[in-house]
Amino acid sequence: MPSRSPRATTIDERLVVELIDSGSREHYADAALYDYEYRRRRADVTFYRELATKRLGGPGRILELGAGSGRVTIPLARDGHDVVAVDQSKAMIARLRSRAENLPGVARSRIKVVEGDLCTFSAPPPKVPLVIAAFNVLEHLYTRGELAACLARVTAHLAPGGAFAFDVQMPDLAWLVRDPDRRWAKTRFTDPSTGRAMFYSTNHDYDPVNQIVTIRLYYDPVDGKGGSRVIKLTQRKYFPAELEALVAAAGFRVVGRFGDFFWAPLDGAAESQVLVVERAETTPKPRRKPTRQR
């Protein structure tokens, strides 16, 4: 996740910056809870494994942005790929390293962890044939400038003919305009760290000008004893034509666009936008010979 710019000057601007900053960090501070909540999310893992096989033709080198606790990293390393895993969250990096330690030695040696920001990261050479950013990572790029900075870093790390694959959510207009004062998706679960029975629920606010949604995740003890936790999660929503234009402006062309992790085409019912992009060719056009005047 990118760090916030310190250039805000007014009190209101600083409050907005801090809100977005906390919303890009808080959801990732409890790595055990994060892994528990998304333990059944597997379709995207399978997609990126299949994509790596198709693009690389066998074991190869992959750069993963926003690798988190290694949900995608670990399976790729088990498949034989060398994975450079970039993330900013210290808690998630620690979880990834702990999980990697439990791998067989050969698979463990294939993972290199790099602490870095999406907008400024630098991974060791050589350049890679495949960069990936799974599970809405790019939704933590909140401005056009941040997305452009990230794509410039991707360009710097891509080998000739390489590809960048990522997914973001398809904006759901009905969801975005839900009543922000109601609680939604109430679910009972057992906290994996404390063993306490908890209720989970959410609500959110949406800024349609900046296209940023601020989600509040509520964790309330079932027995009502002790305090509740509220975790913020901020996401930038990208609409399909807008996203295609933004990657084109950064010098990429879309070579694959899907509406799920089963290679189905993108349509209005899709929950995700899954894109595979390559650097656009910059071969100069041949000069036309001047026409003789008779």
GILINDA-V762199 format. One line per field, one symbol per residue. psi: psi as a letter, one per 40 degrees, with the letter a starting at -180 (. if undefined). A space follows every 50 residues. Layout:
psi->???
This chain:
psi->iiiiheeididdddddddddddeeddeedgdddddddfdehddddddddd ddddddeahahhhhhfdbefddddddddeeihhhhhidhddddddddddd deiiddddeehhhhhiideeihiiiiiiehhigiffdeeeheiddddddd ddddddehiheiihhiiiihhhddddeiheeihifhhhihhddeeihihh iiiiihhedefhhhhhhhhhhdeeiiiiihhihhhhhhidddddddddde eiihehhieaffeiihaeeidihhihiihiifhiiihhhihih.
